[in-house]
Amino acid sequence: MRLFATRSACREFVKAGRIHTLAMRSGEPPVMHSAEEFTAEELHGGDPLRTSPLRKASLPMPNKQLTTINPLTEEVLATYSYMSDGEAAATVKASHDAFLQWRLRSLDERANVIADIAKALRARKEEFAQLMTDEVGKLIEDSRTEVELCASICDYTAKQGPVALADEERDVEGATGIVTHAPIGVVYGIQPWNFPAYQAIRYSIASLMAGNGVLLKHAESCTGSGLLLRDIYESAGLPKGLFGVLLITHDQSNDIVENDLVRAVTLTGSEAAGRTVAAKAGAALKKTVLELGSNDAYLVLDDADLELAVATCVKGRLFNNGQTCVNAKRFIVTKKNYEAFVSAYAEAFEAIRMGDPNADNTQLGPMVSKAQRDKLHEQVTKSVSQGSRLVVGGEVPDRTGWFYPATVLADVAPGQVAYEDELFGPAAAIIRAEDDEDAMRIANDSRYGLGGGIFSRDVQRARELATKYFDTGMIFINTFDVASPTLPFGGVKASGYGREHGPEGLKEFVNVKSIKIAATASA
């Protein structure tokens, strides 16, 4: 779905003086956006949701429907009609109305429904996995693993939710103090395409456990997955309407953020999208949780097990076809190991089997869209022009499907795209460090801070580096992972704020109430 006019259309509006007029009305300078620029910005999965003078022109939509396309075949899978403003508002109200009853259910009652959702997910694992692979090109086994992760999140929440959210009594002089975790209302989630099931479940299950209503605006690429998740929730006993799926435009999404019945907003997406949503929600004094982009650094220190580091970093870069916020992306290797690491890493990448994501022997599937693939190629090409050394890959294959080969850039340095920005796809950036201390300095030399990793045989020292010096949200020592239901997930700096998973995530969208009861006077 493209919201903004093409470059040629923008020029026509300029000629007609309409952009200038609209800019004066909005008090903003005229800005021109092309459809190509818009798509590139939303590639990480969120929506730009930014205001533009063109918004107020009420331009006719060039496409009245949402469309999902198979990245392997480039063929249309399905089309879905957008909701009218009235239908979207009714979905919000239905969630709020259902919330008014859901909030009154006990923690154990909510937990029982969530436990049943886990069972329903496992019962429909193959169906859901196949749909995700068809919609976004994930390897079929990765899709199955994603559904199982989602079921595990439900298992954890059903077991630990009543414990984490239970009332607490505290000593207060001359009184009894109680801390209770009350639901806040309807939570609106704007989610990306790269994990069609997980991204939606990550925030929705915790919010439902807390007693909230939930709304989902999923990425266009995985519209079908969002609707299937709603059906699974309701089949497991979740009250109808409590979890609402919104098939809406970006402008309509702004209206949802402003809706008085919506009490909080969470977004996983681009840095630009996060800034816009945070500003809009902040203007309405609504809480936000943001999980944005990153260029996670994995440090290979002097004493690292090089064989383990190479194998793990290959997996960490290519998992989910390289389209994961917490993929390993920058590999910072001390000069002692640098040449050996580059050689072994490039050899492993060169052997990667690219092909049909449904085939058991495929190691790298297509990227989600042509725009995403072209954006990555542009970043790789520009990095090379800036001084990076292309070791493997870097050529767009001449074949059907939005494929990009496993690509290795070495000698990456400050000022280059591969050093500064997020490469959201199967392209690795290898950076030379003088020593361990320099490696940590380089790792922190980023505006992002979501995940990261350390390879060292001295685990205690690596732990100290992780706890005291690594300025990021999640750190993996001698391993790679995406998420665990028991551990908080989130970042710092331009990677966002707030946490999901674990007890911390369960309490993100609650009203922590303090209640003080006066002591009864003695008779």
N, C-alpha and C positions, 0 to 999 in steps of 0.2 A: 504494500500500500504506500503510495507516494503522496504526501500532503502538499508539497511545495511545487510551484510551477517549474517547467524546464527553463533553461537559459534563454531560449528563443521567446518563450512566453513572458519571461521577466522583461526582456527588451521591449516587447510589445506594450507591457504595462507602463514602462518608463516613458515610451513615446506618448502614450495616452495621458500621462501625468498622474496616473492613479496611485502609483507607489508613493509619490511625493505627497499627495493629498492625505493618504492614509498615515504616512509617517507623521505629518503634522498633527493629525487627530490623536495619535497615540503618544505624541511627544518624544518619539524616537527617530533617529536618523534612518533613512531608507536602507534596507538590507535586502540583497538578492540572494536567493538560495536555489540551487538546481536540484532536480530529482536525484542526480548522481551524488551530490554532496549530502543530501538527506539520508540516502541509503547507507553511505559510508559511515555516517555518524551513528546510525542505529545498529551497526553490525554486531557490536558486542552483545546485543540482545535486548537492551532496554530501548526506550523510545526517546527521541530528542525532547519532545514535549516542551519545546521552547517557543516563545511567542515570536511572531514575525508580522510585519506590516501586512503581509499578504493574507494573514488569517482573517482580517476584518473585511476582506473583499468579497467573502462568501462565494468563492470560485466554485463552479460545478466540479464535482469529483469525477476524475477521468475513469475511475473504476468503482462501481457501487458495491463491489463484493470483496471479501477477503478471499485470498486464493492460496492454497498450499500446493507446492511443487516438489516432486521427487528429485533430489539432487543427483541421483544416479542416472535417471533416464531423461531428466529435464521435462517431464510430462506433468500436466496438471493432475493432482490427486482429487481435490474437492474445492468447491467454492461455497462461501457462507455469506449470507446477507448481513450487512451492518444493522445494528439496532438503531431505532429512532431515538431521539432525546427522551421521549416519553417512556420507551421500553427500557432504556438504561436507568432512568430514575426509578422505574417500577422495580427493577432488579435490586437497586440499593434499598428501597423500602422493604422489599420482601426479606432481604437479609436482616434488616433492622427488626422487623416484626418477629422473625423467627428467633433472633437473639434475645428478645424480651422474655421468651419462654426458656430457651437454652441456658441462659445465665442462672436460672433457678434450679437447674439440675445439680445434683451433688457431684463432687469431683469423681467419685467412683462410678457414677452413672455415665459421665462423659468419657471416662477412661474405658468403660466397657464398649462403647460405640467405636472408639478409636482402635481398640483391639480387634474388633470385627472388621474395620477398614483394612488392617494388616492382612487378615485372612482373605478378604475380597481381592486385594492387590495380588496376592500370591495365586489365587484361583484364576486370575485373568492375566497372569504374567506374560504368556506368549502373545496374546492379543495386543497388549499394551506395548510390549517390546517391538513387535513388528510394525506397529503404527509409528513409533518413534523413529525407527530405522528408515521407514518410507518417507517420513516428513522431513527429517534433518540429516540423514545419511550416516547415523551412528553405526558402528559395527554391531551386529545383532547380539553378540555376547555382551558387549558393553551395555546395550539396552536392557538385557535381562538382569545384569548386575545392578543397573539403576533401579529397576523395579524392586529388587530384593533390598537395596539400601533404603528405599522408601518404606517398605514393610518393616524393616528394622527400626526406623525412626518411629513408626507407630508403636511397635513393641516397647521401645524405650519409654515413649511418652505415656503409654497406658500404665506402665509399671511405676515410673518415677514421677509422673505428673502430680498425682494426689499427694505425694510426699513433699515435693518442692513447693507446691502451692497451698499446703495446709496452713491453717492459722498458727501463729506463734504467740506464746505468752511470754512476756518479759517483766522482769522486776522493775517496778516503779515505786518510788517512795510514797507510802500512804495510799497506794492504789494498785489496781491490776492493769497491766498494759497488754494490749493485743495488737498484733500486726496481721492484717488479712489482705489477701491478694484478690481483688475484685476485678471482673472483666470491665473493659472500658467501652465496648460497643463494636462497631463495624470497622474492620481493618481492611484497607485496600492495598492489594499487591499488584505491582507491574513487573512482569517477569519475562526472561529471555528464552530463546529457542534452544540453547545448547544442552540443557537438561530438562526436557519437557515435563517429566514427572517430578523429578527431585526439586527443581526450583520452586514449583508450586506447593509441594508438600512441606518443604523446609520451613516456610513461614505459616502455612495454613494449619497444620496439625497442632503446633504449639499454641496458635491463637484460638483454635477450637477447644483445646484442652483447658485454656484459661476461661472459657465461657463466652468468647467473642463470636460475632458474625464475621464472615470473610468474603471478600470480593477478589476476583482474579481477572486482570487484563493480560492475556498471554500474547506472546509474539505471534505475528501473522503466520509465520512458517509452521507453527505447531498448534494451530487452532483446534484441530481434531483431538489432540492430546488433552487440551484443557477441558473440552466437553466430555471426553471419556472419563477423566478424573472425577468430574462432577457426578456422572452416572454411577461410578464405583462408590463414591462417598454415600450417595443416597441409597444405593442397593444394600449398603452395610448398616443402614439405620439412621444416618444423619438426617435431621429434619429437612424437608424439602424447602429450598430457598435460602437456607442458612449459608450455604456456600454458593455464591452466584458468579457465573462466568459472563463477562462483559465483552461483546463483540462490537467494539467502538473505535472511532478515530482518535487521533491525538488531541484534537480540540475538545472532543467529548470527554476525554480522560481528564483534561484540566477541570472540567465542570464537576467530575466525580470527586476530585481532590477537594474542591471547594464546597461540596455538598455537606450540609449541616449534620447529616446522619452518619457521615464518615468521621471517625475519631482519630485514625492514624493511617500512615501511608508507609509502605516499604517497597523499595525498588532494587532490583539487580539489573545493572546495565552499564552504560558508558559514564565516564566522568562528567561529560557535558549534561547528560540526562539527569544525573544525580544532583548537580548544582541547580538545575531548573526546578526539579520536583521539590528539593529541599526549600528553595526560595518560595515557591507557591504554597507549600504546606506551612512553612514558617509564617507566612503572612496571615494565615488562618489559625496560627498557634496550635498546629497539630504535630504530634510527635512523628518522627521519621526514623527508619532504619535503612541504611544504604550499603549495598555491597557492590562496589564499582570495579573498575579495571585494575590490572596490575602487571608488572613485568618481573615476576618472582625470581629472585636470585638463589642459585644453588652453589655453595662454596665447596671447592675441592681443595682441601688443605694439604700441606706438605706430607702429612702422615696418613693420607687417605688410602683406603683399599681401592686402587685404581680400577680394577676389574668390576667391583661392586658399583663404584661411582658411575662408570660408563653405562653399564646395563640399566641402572636405576634412572639415570638422567635421560636415556633414550626413551624409556617407558614414560617418564614424567613429562617429556616434551610432546609425545605423540598420543597420549591418552585422549580419548574422545576426539580423534582426528586433530589434536592440537588446539581445540576450541574450548578451553576451560579457563576460567578466571584464575584458578590456582595451578595451572600447568607450570612445570619448571620451564622458564623462558630464557633467563640469562645464566650462563655457566661461567663462574668466576674461578679460574684455575691458577694456582701459583706456578711460577716459572719452572719450578722443579718438575712438575707433572704436565706442563702445558702441551708440549709437542706430542707426547705420548697420548694424552687425552684427545687432542684434536684428531690424530690419526685413527685411533680406535673408534671414536665417536662417528667420524665420517664413514668408516668402513661399515659400521652397523647401520647407519642411515641409508647407505647405498644399497644395502640388501633388503630394505623394507619392501614388502609386497603390497602394491597399491591395486585396489580393484573393488569388486562388488562387495558392499558391506554385509551382504547376506551369506557370503561364502566363508566357510570355517577357516580357510587358510589366508584370508585377507588381513593385513596388518594396518592398512591405512585406507579409509574410505574417502568419499568426496566431501568437499566443504559444503556448507549449508546453502550457499547461493553463489551465483556468478559475481555479484557485487563484492561479496566477502572474499572470494578467491582473487579477484582483480585488485582489491585493496591490499591484500597481503603481497601480491607480486610487485605492486608499486612500491611498497615499503622495502622489500628485498632489493629491488633494482636501485632505489635511491640510496640505500645503505652501501651498496657496492660502489656507487658513484662517489660516495663520501669517504671511501677508504676501507670498508670492510672487504674481506677476502672470501669470495664464493668458493667453497670447497666441494660441495655436493648439491645437486638439485638446481632450483632457481629458474626452471623453464616450464612454462605452461604446456601441458601435454595436448596433442591434437587428437582429442577423443570426445565422445559424448559423456556428459557428466562434469560436474564442477570440481575436478581434481586438481591438486597441487602436490608436487613431490616432496618427500622429506628433504629439507634443505638445511645446509649448515653454513653459517657465516662465522668466520674466524677473524681475529684481530679487530674485534669491535671496540670502538673507543668513544669517549664523550663527544657529543655533538652529532653523532650518527643516529639515524632513526632507530636502528636496532638496539642502541644503547639507551635512548631516552624514552621510547614509546613502547606500547604493548604490541607484539606481533601475535595476532589472534589466529593462529593456524600452525601448520607443521614446519615452522622455521626456527632454528636454534641460533642464539647469539652467544659466541664463546669469547670471553674477555680474559686477557692475561693480567695477573697480579704479581707484584714483586714477592710478596710473602703473605703469611696468614693475616697479619694486621692490615695489610693493604687490601686483601680480599674482603675483609669486613668493611673497610672504608668504602670500597666500590659498591658493595651490596647495599649500603645505606644511602648511597649517592643516587637517590631516586625520589621522585615525588610520590611514588606509590609505596604501599606497605601492606599487602594482603598475606602472602605466604612466603616461604623460603625454605632452604635446606642447608645442612652442613654435613660434609663427609670427612670423618676423622676417626682414627683408631682410638684416640683418647676421648672416650665418651664423656667423662666428667668435665674435661675442658670444653668440649663442644656444648655441653649443657650450660656451662657458665657463659659462653659466648651467646647462646640463645637467650638466656634469661636476662643478662645484663647489657648486651651490646647490640643485638640484632633488632633494628627498629621496624618490626613488622608484626602481623597479628598471629600467624601460625607458622611453626617451624618444625621441620621433619629432619631428624638426625639419622643418617645412614639408611634412609628409606624415602619413599614418596607415597603420598596418599591424598585423597580429595577431601573427605569429610568422615567424621565419626559421630554417631548420635550423642555420645557422652561428652564430647569436647566442644567448647564454644568455637563458632566459626565467624570470622569477621576480620576487618583490617583497620588500619590507621592512615593518616594523611589523605591523599587523594583516592585511596581505595575505599573510603567510606567510614561509617561508624555504626555502632550497635553490634549485637551478637545474636546468632541463631545457634540452636542445639545446646544440649546440656541444661543444667538448672538456670544458667544465665539467659539462654534463649527462651525458656518457658516464662520468664518474668519480664520480657521486653514490653509486652503490650498488656500490662495489668495496672490497676490503680492500687498502689500500695497504701492501704489505709492504716492510720494509727487510731486505736480506740482506747480510751482511758476510763476505767470504771472505779468510782470512788469506793474506798474500803467501807464496809458496813460497820457502824459504830457498835461497840460492845454493849450488851444489855446491862 
